[in-house]
């Protein structure tokens, strides 16, 4: 072996050893965790993904607050309901930041709500909540839009005439049209190719955020930017969504400012005009695009994924489906339009919906957070700028709070008299300052869509199919595997 090669290898090995000892020195500042290796940290232990099951297993060894290293970046994990609650609610302000990881920066550049922090995040979130209220969240006006889409979905299923179908495309289209009405002021037809591509692009971007490729991009951004591979799909999808939103904004601008805003873009354009002289304002077109993207991404994923899981649980346990239908028939007349307020009349149905959200564990580990100031959690000092994962799954599956944590059991949300009860460990939308912006909208949609479908149809597995795959597909959200069912009119 040439001397130069020997020297290069020796230098490389020496650097690895130096990096290893540097990591061991640095890790003393953080809660305990598995030993990080040079370059990859704990990625090998994590199987290169932040899977909630692996994190829960690590908690058994290192405790409910521990540290994993993504390359050279430490991430503190909160596990179990009490620890997650203390972090998200007890230290909500301190954990309100969002990290500027290479992928997050490439995706959002600190714009919008979901991936922004500080002053921008506070202004955009406040505007988002206010606008949802102005558009009728919690009122009859927005419910009417949801009811319209629910009825459209029922009509579509009726056209299948009990034939085998994959319910996912129809569900996704109907739910996306609710978000479209809220943000753009109009809906799209089922055969609109541009709208279908928008849905596909949002799905690709969401799934890639939790993938191996995303982790590699964060650890080796300088290399991954230059390499071909699936990680580039996320940027292509992002570009298409932004172009789609820009066309909608252009159309709104051409119509001029509205004295009576009808959608998010109307309200945002008015806000830009009102704050044009305010140097502290973060209201501009880039943030408007970011906010609209966030409305679509967050509003679409939770409701569509929960509905897909709901139908799968019901065909897998037809006795639960039958009990829901009996309760709906007894409490709500067939001629009545279903409203969100009706959930108080159907405690078992409400319990089933909550159990769907618990068991499906859609958000899993939630989004990465970052401390905005020094803090302390259960005796551990956490420095400003530390990345935090609140493992929501560990709260939803915490055996101290759920009788059968790994089994679908609506009884988790019912008392002995059959009345609905809320459970403190039920955190599918996260909690604290970073709780999901669209939680109330998602809850309203899920109830109206679910009950509308169950009142109209009995869902069954195709003839001859006995078993369904109940394992989740790990991604940005925990989706079910593709499946087929039959919608039989009642």
Secondary structure, DSSP 8 states (H G I E B T S, - for coil): --HHHHHHHHHHHHHHHHHHHHHHHHGGGS---S--BTTTBTTTTTTTS--HHHHHHHHHHH-SEEEEEETTEEEEEE-SHHHHHIIIIITTTTT-B----HHHHHHHTT-TTTT--HHHHHHHHHHHHHHHHHTTTTSHHHHHHHHHHHHHHHHHHHHTTT-EE--HHHHHHHHHHHHHHHHTSS---TT-HHHHHHHHHHHHHHHHTTSHHHHHHHHSHHHHTTS-STHHHHHHHHHHHHHHHHHHHHHHHHT---SS--SHHHHHHHHHHHTTT-TT---SHHHHHHHHHHHHHHHHHHHHHHHHHHHHHHHH-HHHHHHHHHHHHHHS-TTS---GGGGGG-HHHHHHHHHHHHHHTTTTT---EE-SS-EEETTEEE-TT-EEEE-HHHHHT-TTT-TTTTS--GGGGB-TTS-B---TT--TT--GGGS-TTHHHHHHHHHHHHHHHHHHEEEEE-TT-------EE-SSS-EE----EEEEE-
